[in-house]
Amino acid sequence: MTKAKGAAMRRIQAGNALSAFGLGFTVPYLYVYVAQVRDLGAGSAGVVLAVFAMAALVALPFTGRVIDRRGPLPVLVAAALLASMGAIGMGLSESLPAVVLSAALLGAGTAVMQPALATLIVWCSETATRTRAFATQFFLQNLGLGIGGLIGGHIVVESHPESFLLLFGIEAAMFLVLAGIALTVRLPHSPSLQGARPANKEAGAKGGLRALLGHRAMVQLLVLGFVLFFACYGQFESGLAAYGTEAAGIEPATLGTALAANTAVIVVAQFLVLKFVERRRRSRVIASVGLIWALAWLAAGYAGLGHGSQAMATAAFISTYALFGLGEAMLSPTVAPLVADLAPEAMVGQYNSAFALVKQLALAVGPAVGGPMGAALHAPYIVTFVLFSLAITVLALRLGKRLTPVQDQPSLAAKTRVVAVHKPEEAVAPAH
């Protein structure tokens, strides 16, 4: 990595950490804020959270093409300003229409940041450094969210709406800081994207969705990504929480402990795991995550369906979240860099946006499916998600057969000057 790229990367990662810190102040309290503090009711709170998610689904399909045409920096600045407006609007809103509008701005802004930041990281990294760069991003995001949530919990007072205004004000300020940092980033005139993916500019010129859907390896990765997010993040605060309280008798406060265990494992294990991941095939790393998560769901099954003591059930439930954290630490330096390495040079933004869109879809569908099952169909719920976890292993191994050696194991790039084995029929073949 050149000195200029290193300086740009440090600023991007700092902005990423600070924006996550700001999000941590408010994300855990959105439901309580709308339903109780503003006294709009549980139904209105559900509508606001749905709008937050839907805004992301509406914005992301257009984001990738704009990133590829205008560059990621202007998109990141615009998204940060939009999110800042949404955050301060949430803090000031007292009526449902105002809260819904603010949630739409906040949801769209934070969603668009994801592919913009990912594309910036790609532009400022090489194949050999990309794995570590995305691992650092994930580490800083979780650290920022955790610290922000912890501080926010000590500031917020449910009976004092002005304390929530302070939280949303801090969040808005952090987004403005991100925009300011982004404006100081100086990128190379031409992004160096040499690596393990096909560098075919014609794919970008012919445009978008058809070229992407004709890239079979990317389509398989999108399917795999949906299953990953559906089986993990889509259950954290919905199905798994409902299952824990209903089937395992977990106290609501213990859910916070479980989430803290998840974050702690990620923060502690991230760079220890990185050393293991960097020298191994990505497809096999992802496959092993499927096995780890299957074990996590079996632990959850014991917590709710076993006949042990309440202490054993609680320990098993917390271990479920901890095992999920271990899997997440293994995925962060694996999946996002693979998206970048599969993308043609002119379509990096579109590939990142497509993957972010799949993530949002999974996060929308996951609670809708898992919530009712976790609350009422305890055994089928566990069996279903054990099978989904095993499906991750199968899909990852199948994806590995479509990757070039360097795409699957970037460390090989350091041992050879052959940086890509391009398969034109997979990169630009029309969709059937």
Disulfide bonds with the S-S distance in Angstrom:
none
